[in-house]
Amino acid sequence: MDIDLARAWVQAIAVAVGRHKDHLTQLDSAIGDADHGTNLDRGFTAAAAAVSDLTPDTVGAVLTKTGTTLISSIGGASGPLYGGAFRALGKALDTSLADPLAFAEALAAGLASIQKLGTAAPGDKTMIDAYAPALAAFEEQARQGTDFAGAAAAAADAAEEGMRATTPLQARKGRASYLGARSIGHQDPGATSTALIFRALADTTAKP
């Protein structure tokens, strides 16, 4: 990943979130506060604009700016969680060019940031249920020497599988956990938006 690709990824996330804003809100209306789509759309629209105006020296500068903008633009838990993850990615990528192994390490730092703040684990019906399998898939492909596009595609597939797997789970963290057994049968909105982020990465890095 280089600086231009990092910027394009953030812009692609903004487009994807905008396209799926209503769906994210619909999912969140069932088990949350019905604002996930609106909040993320506002945050990533602001982030895309911020990185468009940025003259960065490193990949990390693009992602750090994204994280800082998300934290300041998104209300509720999503801002600190996604913002912190992107800031962790940025801190780990103090370079103008990141290979798949370096990016895998950065993704791991992002997950650690989410888990530290949200204290959730896989199976709790949160964004981690999409992020953790995506990270595992990306790491595996990177270790095997797969190129960035291939690793990103594998991560996106794994994130979407993890997203779908949240439907039968009972939420144990976040607003949805207040519903207890009534959260079963609903796809988690955080896992869904996380899958959109990884799919945007795959689409951005795909070879023409």
Order of alpha helices (4+ residues) and beta strands (2+ residues): alpha-alpha-alpha-alpha-alpha-alpha-alpha-alpha-alpha
